[in-house]
Amino acid sequence: MCGIVGYLGDKDAIPILINGLKRLEYRGYDSAGVAIVNSDGLHVVKRKGKVKELKCELEDTVLRGSIGMGHTRWATHGIPSDLNAHPHMDMAGRISIVHNGIIENYDLLKTVLEKDGIIFQSDTDTEVLVQLISKIYSSSKMTVAEAVQEALREVVGTYGIVVVSADEPDTLVVARLGSPLLLGIGEDEYFVASDASPIIEHTRNVVYLDDGEMAIITRKGYKIIRIRENHVIHKVVERIEFNLEEIEKGGFPHFMLKEIHDQTHSITDTFRGRLLLDTCRAHLGGIRDYLDHILNAKQCYITACGTSWHASLIGGYLLEEYARIKTRVEYASEFRYRNAVVDPDTVLIAVSQSGETADTLAAIRKGKEYGALTVGICNVVGSTIARETDCGIYTHAGPEIGVASTKAFTSQVAVFLLLTLQIGREHALKEKEAEKICSAMANISDHVKTVMDMSDEILEVAYAYKDKHNFLYLGRGLNFPVALEGALKLKEISYIHAEGYPAAEMKHGPIALIDENMPVVVLAPRDRTYDKVLSNIQEIKARKGKVISVTDAPTKQLISLSDHIITVPKVHRVVFPILATIPLQLLAYHIAVLRGCNVDQPRNLAKSVTVE
Ligand code: G6P
C-alpha cells in the first residue's frame, strides 16, 4: 500500500525523506510528495509519478527544513494525479497530512464540511481527514495533536497517518489503526515509517505502534497515548536485526532477480537450527509452547492471500498427507466474511510475507473470536500478524522488496515442510519416510544452485514465447499450486494473461483455448501422477499447443512430446515444488524484461495490501 516516512531532527529533512520514499516505493508508486515545515511555514511538493520525478522537482527548489514527512501512493480514492497525491493540506494551508488506509465515512464527513464552506482540492478520502482536523483545531483551543485525536474519534476506517502544522513547527503527530507505522529513535532525531527499511540506515532502535495508538514527537522526546482512552503508554524500544545490504540490489538489475538468486541460501536460512537431521525431526521454537494444542487439534485452517495462499495450498497437501491433520486452505478475504465451522479445537494458520495484509489480519481476528489457536507464518519480524497471533514461525527469507513475491514463497513452503515433519513425526510419519524427506530438505541449496545456472536456457524459452497473449500452467497434487504460482508470476509482471489449472481439469474448459498459439507449462515430476500428466500433454499436442515441461525425469516420451524441457535435479516429491517454482519465476522475469516491463514495480500492484 502507500509508504509513509517522517523526520524530526537537526538534519536537512528532504534527502532523508526522498531516500526513505525510494526504499518504500515498492508499497505504491502512483505519485509521491513531501511536506516540510520551516520558519517560512508549511510547504508541500507533490506530483504524479515515481519518487525520482519528485526528487528532480525538489532539486530545483531551495526548500530546506529539519522536520517533514513524505508519501508514496497506491491509489484507492481518486485517480493518480498531482492533486490526489499526498501530502494533503487544509484550506488554510496550515496543517498537512499523509495517510495510508481508507476513511470509510469520508462521504458523510465531506458533506458536513462542505456545508461549513470548506472547498476540497482533491477526490481523496484523506483530504477529508485533514480538513476535519483543521476545523476542530481552529474552532477550539486544542493543540494539533489533540485535534487529531478528536478527529480520529469521528473516523470510521483504517489509517496510518503523520500530521505536521505550521503552527507547531517542532511536532510530528503520528497515529495508527490498521496501517503499520513504527518510530525510529535516533540521537536527538526521530523517524517515522511504514516499515523499517527507511529507518535502518539511521538507527536500529524502533518502537512499533499498535492499532489505536498515537505518538506525539517533539524535539524533546516522544509520548505514546491510546487514541480513545487517552492514557499514556510506555512501549519497549526494539532492535532491528537485518542489514542494509539485504534491502539493496547487490549488483542485480532488479530486486526480483536478486531475490530469485537469494533462494540459494534463503531456504536453508529457513531450515537453520530447525531441521534435526540426526532424529529426522523438526523443532520450531515459535510454536513450542502450543505444540500440544496443535497436536490435539481436530482441524486446521490455513488462510492467506496471493502468493502466500499458493504456498498455503502446498502446506495443506503436506499436512494432510504426512501429518494426517484435517486441513482446509482458504483465501483470507473469503474466510473473514463466511461463517466457517471454527472452534477452540481448530488451529488457524495465517501465512503472510509482509505480516500486514488486511484480509489476513481480519481472518486471524475472526479465528480468535471463534476461539481458534492462531499461528502466524510471516517473513517480516515484528509485523502486525506476527504480533497478533498466539504463536508463530518466521520464514527468515530476508527482506523482500520486488512486488512479485519469490523467495518468500519458497521459504513459506519450507516452513510447511518443517511443520509437517514436526507434527507428522508425532502422528503418522514413519522414520524411514521422514529420513528421506529430511535428507531432501538438507540438500536443497545445491539443487537450487543447479536450477539457477539454467537461467540462460530459460531465457531462450522466454524469447520463444514473449509475444504470446495467453499462457496455461498445469500441475497435479503438490504441483497444482506451483502452476497457480507460475501463472501469477507471469501475469503480475509481464501483463500476459495466464491461468493455472489442475492438469486433469484442462479437459473441462481450458482445452477449448488450446491451439498453436497457446504455450502450456506443464509440471511433470516422476511421481505417481507422471503417467497421467503425460496423457494431459498428449491432449495438448493433439491440439497443436506448445508444451514447456518442467520435470526431474526427462524420459524419451516426455522429450518427444515437449517443445521445451526444463530439467531440475531429481528430488523427493515434497521438495520438487520448490525446485520447480524457480524456473517459473525466471521464465516470468525474463519474459517481463524482454517485453520492457517494470518488473519490480508492476502496474496497479502493491507489495503490501493493507486495505480491503
Ligand atoms: C500482494 C502482493 C503479493 C502477495 C499478496 C499477499 O498482492 O503483491 O505478492 O502475495 O499481497 O501478501 P502477504 O504479505 O500477505 O504475503
Residues whose N, C-alpha, C, O or C-beta is under 5 A from the ligand:
A	BS01	G6P	C305 G306 T307 S308 V351 S352 Q353 S354 G355 T357 V403 A404 S405 L605 A606 K607 V609
